[in-house]
């Protein structure tokens, strides 16, 4: 049981699934924010996905990928995708169009426009989406490890403790889950969010 309680396997799955969600969410948000017909055709999809509880994806994940690692990554990615996509789309839509036109007039290509204009301008909204998506992915990860039979991880250790009546191990795993979630979402990302808002939001002293 001690080996199963080690959070390394859970952290690896979390980061892998969340990386997929961030890549797809940022890509979708930027494209939909820049191409109007794509936004009109698909904007409701991530909003509807946001309403689906993470545990509701368990039957879908098992049907598509069976029992194991891939199903867990799918659940994390699809649950974290919606908040990232919605926040990035909102951030891109709220960018001053004059800022984009000025960059284009100065000869900015697609890569420069993406990395030097769109992403920095949408960064406060992006980080908010990352915070929500990160917490959502972490909760879904623990539930997925309990159900889809990964064989390792904090969620798997909790469900195993039920059968062995090992309450100490169960509470130790719960403490690890809370500690990792708090450190990542409420300490690390919140500080980045505050510094980003201070950096990109004009103050009355600078006006």
C-alpha positions in Angstrom: 0.0 0.0 0.0 2.8 2.4 0.7 4.1 2.2 -2.9 0.6 2.8 -4.3 0.2 6.0 -2.1 3.2 7.7 -3.7 1.8 10.6 -5.8 4.3 10.4 -8.6 2.1 8.3 -10.9 -0.9 10.5 -10.2 1.1 13.6 -10.9 2.4 12.2 -14.1 -1.1 11.3 -15.4 -2.4 14.7 -14.2 0.3 16.6 -16.1 -0.1 14.5 -19.2 -3.8 14.9 -19.4 -3.8 18.5 -18.5 -1.1 19.3 -21.1 -3.4 17.8 -23.7 -6.3 19.9 -22.5 -4.2 23.1 -22.5 -2.9 22.5 -26.0 -6.4 21.8 -27.4 -8.0 24.5 -25.3 -5.6 27.3 -26.3 -5.7 26.2 -29.9 -9.5 26.2 -30.1 -9.8 29.4 -28.2 -7.4 31.3 -30.5 -8.9 29.9 -33.7 -12.6 30.4 -32.6 -11.7 33.9 -31.3 -10.2 34.9 -34.7 -12.6 33.1 -37.1 -16.2 34.2 -36.5 -18.0 31.3 -38.3 -16.0 28.7 -36.2 -17.0 30.5 -33.1 -20.7 30.6 -34.1 -20.7 26.9 -35.1 -18.8 25.5 -32.0 -18.9 28.0 -29.1 -21.8 26.2 -27.4 -19.9 22.9 -27.3 -17.3 23.8 -24.6 -20.1 25.5 -22.7 -22.1 22.3 -22.7 -19.1 20.2 -21.8 -18.5 22.5 -18.8 -21.9 21.3 -17.4 -21.0 17.6 -17.6 -19.7 16.2 -14.3 -16.3 14.6 -14.7 -17.6 11.2 -13.4 -20.1 11.1 -16.3 -17.2 10.6 -18.7 -16.3 7.3 -17.1 -18.6 5.0 -19.3 -17.5 6.9 -22.4 -13.8 6.5 -21.5 -14.2 2.8 -20.9 -16.1 2.3 -24.1 -13.6 4.2 -26.2 -10.3 3.1 -24.5 -11.1 0.2 -22.1 -9.6 0.0 -18.6 -6.3 1.6 -18.1 -4.1 4.6 -18.5 -5.5 6.0 -21.7 -9.0 6.2 -20.3 -7.7 8.2 -17.3 -5.9 10.6 -19.6 -9.0 11.0 -21.7 -11.1 11.9 -18.7 -8.6 14.5 -17.4 -8.2 16.1 -20.8 -11.9 16.3 -21.7 -12.8 17.7 -18.3 -10.1 20.3 -18.2 -10.5 21.3 -21.8 -13.8 23.2 -21.4 -12.7 25.9 -18.8 -9.4 26.5 -20.7 -11.2 26.8 -24.1 -13.9 29.1 -22.7 -11.5 31.5 -20.9 -9.1 31.7 -23.9 -11.9 32.4 -26.3 -13.2 35.1 -24.0 -9.7 36.6 -23.6 -9.1 36.6 -27.4 -12.5 38.2 -28.1 -11.8 41.0 -25.6 -8.5 42.0 -27.2 -8.5 45.5 -28.6 -8.8 45.1 -32.4 -6.6 48.1 -32.9 -3.8 46.3 -31.1 -4.0 43.4 -33.6 -4.2 45.7 -36.6 -1.2 47.7 -35.4 0.8 44.5 -35.1 -0.2 43.4 -38.6 0.6 46.8 -40.0 4.1 46.5 -38.5 4.6 43.2 -40.4 3.9 40.7 -37.7 3.4 37.2 -39.1 1.1 34.5 -37.7 3.7 33.3 -35.2 4.6 36.7 -33.9 0.9 37.7 -33.7 0.2 34.6 -31.7 3.1 34.7 -29.2 3.6 38.4 -28.9 0.1 39.8 -29.2 -2.7 37.3 -28.7 -1.4 35.2 -25.9 0.1 38.1 -23.8 -3.1 40.1 -24.2 -5.3 37.1 -23.2 -3.0 36.0 -20.4 -5.2 37.0 -17.4 -8.1 35.1 -18.9 -5.9 32.2 -19.9 -4.4 31.8 -16.3 -7.9 31.9 -14.8 -8.9 29.0 -17.2 -5.7 27.1 -16.2 -6.6 27.4 -12.5 -10.1 26.1 -13.1 -9.0 23.4 -15.5 -6.1 22.3 -13.3 -8.4 21.8 -10.3 -11.0 20.0 -12.4 -8.5 17.7 -13.9 -7.1 16.8 -10.5 -10.5 15.9 -9.1 -11.3 13.8 -12.1 -7.9 12.1 -11.9 -8.5 10.8 -8.4 -12.0 9.5 -9.4 -10.7 7.9 -12.5 -8.0 6.1 -10.6 -10.7 4.6 -8.4 -12.8 3.3 -11.2 -10.8 2.5 -14.4 -8.2 0.4 -12.7 -4.9 2.0 -13.3 -3.3 -0.1 -10.5 -1.3 2.8 -9.0 -1.9 6.3 -7.8 -3.7 8.1 -4.9 -7.2 7.3 -6.1 -6.4 3.6 -6.5 -4.9 3.5 -3.0 -8.0 5.0 -1.5 -10.3 2.5 -3.1 -8.0 -0.4 -2.1 -8.0 0.9 1.5 -11.8 0.4 1.5 -11.3 -3.4 1.1 -8.5 -3.7 3.6 -10.1 -1.3 6.1 -6.8 0.6 6.2 -8.2 3.9 7.3 -4.8 5.4 8.1 -3.6 5.0 4.5 -6.9 6.4 3.2 -6.6 9.6 5.2 -2.9 9.9 4.3 -3.9 9.8 0.6 -6.7 12.3 1.1 -4.1 14.6 2.9 -1.8 14.3 -0.1 -4.6 15.1 -2.5 -5.5 18.3 -0.6 -1.9 19.4 -0.2 -1.0 18.9 -3.9 -4.2 20.7 -5.0 -3.7 23.6 -2.7 0.0 24.1 -3.5 -0.6 24.0 -7.3 -3.9 25.8 -7.7 -4.1 28.2 -4.8 -0.5 29.0 -4.2 1.5 28.7 -7.5 -1.2 29.6 -10.1 -2.8 32.3 -7.9 0.4 34.1 -7.5 1.1 33.9 -11.3 -2.5 35.3 -11.8 -2.0 38.2 -9.5 1.3 39.2 -11.0 -0.1 38.9 -14.5 -3.1 41.1 -13.6 -0.7 43.7 -12.0 1.5 43.6 -15.1 -1.1 43.9 -17.8 -3.9 45.9 -16.1 -3.2 49.7 -16.1 -3.4 51.5 -12.8 -4.7 54.9 -12.1 -1.2 56.1 -11.2 0.0 55.2 -14.8 -2.9 57.0 -16.5 
